[in-house]
Amino acid sequence: MDKNDVTLGDVMEFLQDHMVMREEFDVLKQDVNVLKQDVNVLKQDVGVLKQDVGVLKQDVVSIRQDMNKMKLDILDAVDDKLADLKGDLIVMMRAEDQKNSALVKILHKRRVITDAEAQAILVMRPFPQAAG
């Protein structure tokens, strides 16, 4: 007999050592089913997470839009306040300018300053006037 010849005993011995029993196969089948269920649960969880991320993205966009609107509202309010302040300052400066003009006229009338001096003072900024 050649050493490459396989006997029926060799085949039976191999099958006993390597054959999958029905019980083992059933256990493997159950394990695969459990894994399939776990994968399905994971797929559902990933789907929920995707939806949650989508909602979060929308919320972030909404928050950014709200912040930009608030920023514009604040800038508009600051611009309004600055315009009001500028107007108040101009009113106060005009009152001071009127006092200075009255003082120049009194000094000119009493001949403390000359016509040229009075004219030079009255044409000065911020509110130049013609001497009168």
C-alpha positions in Angstrom: 0.0 0.0 0.0 1.2 3.4 -1.0 1.4 6.1 1.6 -0.7 8.3 -0.6 -3.6 5.8 -0.4 -6.3 6.8 2.0 -8.2 4.2 3.7 -11.8 4.3 4.9 -10.5 4.4 8.5 -8.5 7.5 7.7 -11.6 9.2 6.3 -13.7 8.2 9.3 -11.0 9.4 11.7 -10.7 12.7 9.8 -14.5 13.2 9.9 -14.6 12.5 13.6 -11.9 15.1 14.3 -13.2 17.8 11.9 -16.9 17.2 11.4 -19.3 19.9 12.6 -22.0 18.4 14.8 -25.6 19.5 14.5 -25.5 21.0 18.0 -22.4 23.0 17.2 -23.9 24.2 14.0 -27.1 25.2 15.8 -25.1 27.2 18.4 -23.2 29.0 15.6 -26.5 29.7 13.8 -27.9 31.2 17.0 -24.8 33.3 17.5 -25.1 34.6 13.9 -28.7 35.5 14.5 -27.8 37.3 17.7 -25.1 39.2 15.7 -27.6 40.1 13.0 -30.0 41.5 15.6 -27.2 43.5 17.2 -26.3 44.9 13.8 -29.9 45.8 13.2 -30.0 47.6 16.5 -26.8 49.4 15.7 -28.2 50.5 12.3 -31.3 51.9 14.0 -29.1 53.7 16.6 -27.0 55.2 13.8 -30.1 56.3 12.0 -31.3 58.1 15.2 -27.9 59.7 15.6 -27.9 60.9 12.0 -31.3 62.5 12.7 -30.1 64.1 15.9 -27.0 65.5 14.1 -29.3 66.9 11.4 -31.4 68.6 14.1 -28.3 70.0 15.8 -27.0 71.4 12.5 -30.3 73.2 11.9 -30.2 74.5 15.5 -26.6 75.8 15.0 -27.6 77.5 11.8 -30.6 79.1 13.5 -28.5 80.2 16.5 -26.0 81.8 14.0 -28.8 83.6 12.2 -30.2 84.9 15.6 -26.7 86.0 16.7 -26.2 87.9 13.4 -29.6 89.6 13.8 -28.8 90.5 17.4 -25.4 91.8 16.2 -27.1 94.0 13.6 -29.6 95.2 16.1 -26.9 96.2 18.6 -24.9 98.0 15.9 -28.1 99.8 14.8 -28.7 100.8 18.4 -25.1 102.0 18.9 -25.4 104.0 15.6 -28.6 105.6 16.9 -27.0 106.5 20.2 -24.0 108.0 18.5 -26.2 110.1 16.3 -28.1 111.3 19.3 -24.9 112.1 21.1 -23.6 114.0 18.1 -26.8 116.0 17.9 -26.6 116.8 21.6 -23.0 117.9 21.3 -23.8 120.1 18.3 -26.7 121.8 20.2 -24.3 122.4 23.2 -21.6 123.7 20.8 -24.0 126.1 19.1 -25.1 127.5 22.6 -21.4 128.1 23.4 -20.9 129.6 20.0 -23.8 132.0 20.6 -22.2 133.0 23.9 -18.9 133.6 22.2 -20.5 135.6 19.5 -22.4 137.7 22.0 -19.2 138.3 23.9 -17.3 139.3 20.8 -20.1 141.8 19.9 -20.1 143.3 23.4 -16.3 143.6 23.3 -16.5 145.2 19.8 -19.3 147.6 20.9 -17.2 148.7 23.9 -14.3 149.1 21.6 -12.1 146.6 23.4 -11.4 144.8 20.1 -11.2 146.2 16.6 -13.5 145.4 13.6 -10.8 143.1 12.2 -10.3 141.2 15.5 -14.1 140.8 15.8 -14.4 139.6 12.2 -11.4 137.2 12.7 -13.0 135.6 15.8 -16.5 135.3 14.3 -15.3 133.5 11.1 -13.6 130.8 13.1 -14.8 127.3 13.2 -16.9 125.3 14.1 -19.8 127.7 13.2 -18.3 130.6 11.2 -20.4 133.8 11.0 -20.3 137.0 9.2 -19.5 140.0 11.5 -22.5 142.1 12.0 
